[in-house]
Amino acid sequence: MEVLISIALLGLILPALYRSVDLLRDSNQHLLGYLEKSKKISKATQTLYLDILNSDGNITIKKDEFSRLCIEETRNSLYALPSAKVCWIVLKKDNTLARVEGNGYHLPVGTEERVEIDPLMQNVALFDVYHEKDKVLVLLQQHEQEPISFMVQGVEKPKKKKKKKEKKTKKKKLKKSTTPPSPETNGTTPPSPPPSAPLH
């Protein structure tokens, strides 16, 4: 009798235990997915931060068919380049934030241009960058997620080189003498006329 009761109780406990294990497994999968997603976001923001921090300050910000941030030269290369041109763009497909690295290329990238493109974040609802004096402010947000913002200081805009005006040398005008030179005859002064004879 006691054995039957134990088996019955075990039959009630096991299903509940299995459900708890399933819930725990689902919870771990959700947590793992969140951590992976959070890791990708952290990597993307850290890379963007280092791109701006190590730049020469020559930053172009445009908003046309897709948002774009182009850094003409940065020392933060993911592909072992001494310096690289890096552009951050939001692709139309899934609103994907992608990083483009290379040298001497133009957007949109041509077929003969060699670049590396890394999609880093999807469902981007906001990507704004502001550059004022030596400060760069970045605003980034995914759909239905908390916004991310950070500021990079010490990024001065390159100074425009002033064209040196060639100094025109003023030619000194020779002053002409107003008094005519005394007449000379063979290098000697002309003889003075004889005195007139007295009248008687």
Secondary structure as the mmCIF struct_conf table of DSSP 4:
data_model
#
loop_
_struct_conf.conf_type_id
_struct_conf.id
_struct_conf.beg_label_comp_id
_struct_conf.beg_label_asym_id
_struct_conf.beg_label_seq_id
_struct_conf.end_label_comp_id
_struct_conf.end_label_asym_id
_struct_conf.end_label_seq_id
HELX_RH_AL_P HELX_RH_AL_P1 GLU A 2 LEU A 53
TURN_TY1_P TURN_TY1_P1 ASN A 54 ASN A 54
STRN STRN1 SER A 55 SER A 55
BEND BEND1 GLY A 57 GLY A 57
STRN STRN2 ILE A 59 LYS A 63
BEND BEND2 ASP A 64 PHE A 66
STRN STRN3 SER A 67 THR A 74
BEND BEND3 ARG A 75 ARG A 75
BEND BEND4 LEU A 78 TYR A 79
BEND BEND5 PRO A 82 SER A 83
STRN STRN4 ALA A 84 LEU A 91
TURN_TY1_P TURN_TY1_P2 LYS A 92 LYS A 92
HELX_RH_3T_P HELX_RH_3T_P1 LYS A 93 ASN A 95
STRN STRN5 THR A 96 GLY A 102
BEND BEND6 ASN A 103 GLY A 104
BEND BEND7 LEU A 107 PRO A 108
HELX_LH_PP_P HELX_LH_PP_P1 VAL A 109 GLY A 110
TURN_TY1_P TURN_TY1_P3 THR A 111 GLU A 112
STRN STRN6 VAL A 115 MET A 121
BEND BEND8 GLN A 122 ASN A 123
STRN STRN7 VAL A 124 GLU A 132
TURN_TY1_P TURN_TY1_P4 LYS A 133 ASP A 134
STRN STRN8 LYS A 135 GLN A 142
TURN_TY1_P TURN_TY1_P5 HIS A 143 GLU A 144
BEND BEND9 GLN A 145 GLN A 145
STRN STRN9 ILE A 148 GLN A 153
BEND BEND10 GLY A 154 GLY A 154
HELX_LH_PP_P HELX_LH_PP_P2 GLU A 156 SER A 177
BEND BEND11 THR A 178 THR A 179
HELX_LH_PP_P HELX_LH_PP_P3 PRO A 180 PRO A 183
STRN STRN10 THR A 185 THR A 185
TURN_TY1_P TURN_TY1_P6 ASN A 186 GLY A 187
STRN STRN11 THR A 188 THR A 188
HELX_LH_PP_P HELX_LH_PP_P4 THR A 189 LEU A 199
#
